[in-house]
Amino acid sequence: LTGVPYLFVITFLITFLNMSHGEGLAEFATLAATSVVALSTVSFGVREIDFAVSSYVVKCAHARFVGGQHRWASLRMWLFTPCHVLFRATEVSLRVLLVGTFFLCTYGLFAGRDVSCRVLTFGAIMLDYWFCVALLKMHSPQEERLSAHLFVAVMLLVSDLCHFVDQPSFTAPARRLSRWLSIWRFGGTLFVATFFFAQRCDKLPGRATYPAGWSFQTSALATT
């Protein structure tokens, strides 16, 4: 849980303080290594949540087959765990790439004015956060405490926790929440892509202010 805000802070430091201000290679390497550790921690944390909310994940992760007639089924089960980890790590990584691209776009928009950049980026993250809180509140029982939604929404910033939910009485609300979250994420991706290309076409002020900026933004959007 605490790894999510830390991951955003590290992303902010890499995109602004390091790349934009031209910090040394040692500082960049330290921040990049820290980012990898935080990303791994969050990804494995989401995987543990999947084990708690999905009997399917538990079944596939622990199933073992003996006998030649089950050879291909056994192979699929053996591959489930690494593919599950890769799926969650990729999901978190793509989210971080998109946020990093947005950070760089805002930096160019405000011509490097740190205060304006920080206000806009923090405001965007908080808008995303409170939207997640609202989704959880709408699709949860009325007696559910708000404090629980506030904690779970932090993880929803980087991952769809409802993707594997199959517990009785929770499946239908989880599917609806996941659907709305996917629509929201898709809209956010389109917004960042439009923001980026508007800057590249000089419709908005602020191109990448350092040589690696264009490459990073293009690669991040293409990957996302």
C-alpha positions as CSV (number, residue, x, y, z in Angstrom):
1,L,0.0,0.0,0.0
2,T,2.7,2.5,1.0
3,G,4.7,1.6,-2.1
4,V,2.2,3.3,-4.4
5,P,2.7,6.9,-3.3
6,Y,6.4,6.2,-3.0
7,L,6.4,5.0,-6.6
8,F,4.7,8.2,-7.8
9,V,7.2,10.3,-5.9
10,I,10.1,8.4,-7.4
11,T,8.6,8.9,-10.9
12,F,8.3,12.6,-10.2
13,L,11.9,12.8,-9.2
14,I,13.1,10.9,-12.2
15,T,11.1,13.0,-14.7
16,F,11.6,16.4,-13.2
17,L,14.7,16.6,-10.9
18,N,16.8,14.1,-12.8
19,M,16.1,14.3,-16.5
20,S,14.9,17.9,-16.8
21,H,17.6,19.4,-14.6
22,G,20.4,17.2,-15.9
23,E,21.5,15.4,-12.8
24,G,24.4,13.0,-12.9
25,L,24.4,9.4,-14.0
26,A,24.9,8.2,-10.4
27,E,21.8,10.0,-9.2
28,F,19.7,8.7,-12.1
29,A,20.9,5.1,-11.5
30,T,20.0,5.4,-7.8
31,L,16.5,6.7,-8.6
32,A,16.0,4.1,-11.3
33,A,17.0,1.2,-9.0
34,T,14.7,2.5,-6.3
35,S,11.9,2.8,-8.8
36,V,12.4,-0.9,-9.8
37,V,12.3,-2.0,-6.2
38,A,9.1,0.0,-5.5
39,L,7.5,-1.3,-8.7
40,S,8.4,-4.9,-7.7
41,T,7.0,-4.4,-4.2
42,V,3.7,-3.0,-5.5
43,S,3.3,-5.7,-8.2
44,F,3.9,-8.6,-5.7
45,G,1.5,-6.8,-3.2
46,V,-1.2,-6.8,-5.9
47,R,-0.6,-10.4,-6.6
48,E,-1.1,-11.3,-2.9
49,I,-4.4,-9.4,-3.0
50,D,-5.4,-11.6,-6.0
51,F,-4.8,-14.7,-3.8
52,A,-7.1,-13.2,-1.2
53,V,-10.0,-12.4,-3.4
54,S,-9.9,-15.1,-6.1
55,S,-10.4,-18.8,-5.7
56,Y,-9.5,-19.2,-9.4
57,V,-6.0,-17.7,-8.8
58,V,-5.4,-19.9,-5.8
59,K,-6.6,-23.0,-7.7
60,C,-4.4,-22.3,-10.7
61,A,-1.3,-21.4,-8.7
62,H,-1.4,-24.5,-6.5
63,A,-2.9,-27.1,-8.9
64,R,-0.6,-30.0,-9.8
65,F,-1.3,-32.8,-12.3
66,V,0.2,-36.2,-12.5
67,G,0.0,-38.4,-15.6
68,G,0.6,-38.1,-19.3
69,Q,-3.0,-37.3,-20.1
70,H,-2.8,-34.1,-18.1
71,R,0.6,-33.0,-19.5
72,W,-0.6,-29.9,-21.3
73,A,-2.9,-28.9,-18.5
74,S,0.0,-29.3,-16.1
75,L,2.2,-27.1,-18.3
76,R,-0.5,-24.4,-18.3
77,M,-0.7,-24.5,-14.6
78,W,3.1,-24.3,-14.2
79,L,3.1,-21.2,-16.4
80,F,0.2,-19.5,-14.6
81,T,2.4,-18.1,-11.7
82,P,5.1,-16.4,-13.9
83,C,2.4,-15.1,-16.3
84,H,0.3,-13.8,-13.4
85,V,3.3,-12.0,-11.9
86,L,4.2,-10.6,-15.4
87,F,0.7,-9.4,-15.9
88,R,0.6,-7.5,-12.7
89,A,4.1,-6.1,-13.1
90,T,3.2,-4.9,-16.7
91,E,0.0,-3.3,-15.5
92,V,1.8,-1.3,-12.8
93,S,4.7,-0.4,-15.2
94,L,2.4,0.9,-17.9
95,R,0.5,3.0,-15.4
96,V,3.8,4.5,-14.2
97,L,4.9,5.2,-17.8
98,L,1.7,7.0,-18.5
99,V,2.0,9.1,-15.3
100,G,5.6,9.9,-16.2
101,T,4.6,11.1,-19.6
102,F,1.9,13.4,-18.1
103,F,4.6,14.8,-15.7
104,L,6.8,15.7,-18.6
105,C,3.9,17.3,-20.6
106,T,3.0,19.5,-17.6
107,Y,6.7,20.5,-17.2
108,G,6.8,21.6,-20.8
109,L,3.4,23.4,-20.6
110,F,4.6,25.5,-17.7
111,A,8.1,26.1,-19.0
112,G,9.7,24.4,-16.1
113,R,7.9,26.4,-13.4
114,D,8.1,23.9,-10.6
115,V,5.3,25.2,-8.4
116,S,2.7,25.1,-11.3
117,C,3.9,21.7,-12.4
118,R,3.6,20.2,-8.9
119,V,0.1,21.7,-8.4
120,L,-1.2,20.3,-11.7
121,T,0.4,16.9,-11.3
122,F,-0.7,16.5,-7.7
123,G,-4.2,17.7,-8.6
124,A,-4.4,15.1,-11.4
125,I,-3.4,12.3,-9.2
126,M,-5.8,13.4,-6.5
127,L,-8.6,13.6,-9.1
128,D,-7.9,10.0,-10.1
129,Y,-7.7,8.9,-6.4
130,W,-11.1,10.4,-5.5
131,F,-12.7,9.0,-8.6
132,C,-11.5,5.5,-7.4
133,V,-12.9,6.3,-3.9
134,A,-16.3,7.2,-5.5
135,L,-16.3,4.0,-7.5
136,L,-15.7,1.9,-4.4
137,K,-18.4,3.8,-2.5
138,M,-20.9,3.3,-5.3
139,H,-20.3,-0.4,-5.7
140,S,-20.0,-1.3,-2.0
141,P,-22.6,-2.0,0.7
142,Q,-23.9,1.1,2.5
143,E,-22.5,-0.1,5.8
144,E,-19.0,-0.3,4.4
145,R,-16.7,2.3,6.2
146,L,-15.2,5.1,4.2
147,S,-11.8,4.4,5.7
148,A,-11.6,1.1,3.9
149,H,-12.3,2.8,0.5
150,L,-9.6,5.4,1.2
151,F,-7.0,2.6,1.6
152,V,-8.1,0.4,-1.3
153,A,-8.3,3.4,-3.7
154,V,-4.5,3.9,-3.3
155,M,-3.9,0.5,-4.9
156,L,-6.5,1.3,-7.6
157,L,-4.3,4.1,-8.8
158,V,-1.9,1.6,-10.4
159,S,-3.9,-1.7,-10.7
160,D,-7.4,-3.1,-11.2
161,L,-7.8,-5.1,-8.0
162,C,-11.2,-6.3,-9.2
163,H,-9.9,-8.1,-12.2
164,F,-9.8,-11.6,-10.7
165,V,-12.5,-11.2,-8.0
166,D,-14.8,-14.3,-8.0
167,Q,-16.1,-14.5,-4.4
168,P,-19.8,-15.0,-4.0
169,S,-21.8,-11.7,-3.7
170,F,-18.8,-9.7,-4.8
171,T,-18.4,-10.8,-8.4
172,A,-21.1,-8.6,-10.0
173,P,-20.1,-5.4,-8.2
174,A,-16.4,-6.1,-8.9
175,R,-17.1,-6.5,-12.6
176,R,-19.0,-3.2,-12.8
177,L,-16.3,-1.4,-10.9
178,S,-13.6,-2.9,-13.1
179,R,-15.6,-1.9,-16.3
180,W,-15.9,1.8,-15.1
181,L,-12.3,1.8,-14.0
182,S,-11.2,0.6,-17.5
183,I,-13.3,3.3,-19.2
184,W,-11.7,5.9,-16.9
185,R,-8.2,4.7,-17.5
186,F,-8.8,4.6,-21.3
187,G,-10.1,8.2,-21.2
188,G,-7.0,9.2,-19.2
189,T,-4.7,7.6,-21.8
190,L,-6.5,9.4,-24.6
191,F,-6.2,12.7,-22.7
192,V,-2.4,12.3,-22.1
193,A,-1.9,11.2,-25.8
194,T,-3.9,14.2,-27.0
195,F,-1.9,16.5,-24.6
196,F,1.4,15.1,-25.9
197,F,0.6,15.4,-29.6
198,A,-0.9,18.9,-29.2
199,Q,2.5,20.0,-27.8
200,R,4.4,18.2,-30.6
201,C,2.2,20.0,-33.2
202,D,2.6,23.4,-31.4
203,K,-1.1,23.6,-30.5
204,L,-0.1,23.9,-26.9
205,P,3.1,25.4,-25.5
206,G,5.8,23.1,-24.2
207,R,7.9,20.6,-26.2
208,A,10.3,18.2,-24.4
209,T,12.9,20.5,-22.8
210,Y,15.8,18.0,-22.9
211,P,17.1,15.6,-25.6
212,A,15.7,12.4,-24.0
213,G,12.3,13.9,-23.4
214,W,10.9,13.3,-26.9
215,S,12.2,9.7,-26.9
216,F,10.8,8.9,-23.5
217,Q,7.4,10.3,-24.1
218,T,7.0,8.6,-27.5
219,S,8.2,5.3,-26.2
220,A,6.0,5.5,-23.1
221,L,2.8,6.3,-25.1
222,A,3.6,3.7,-27.7
223,T,4.1,1.0,-25.0
224,T,0.9,2.1,-23.2
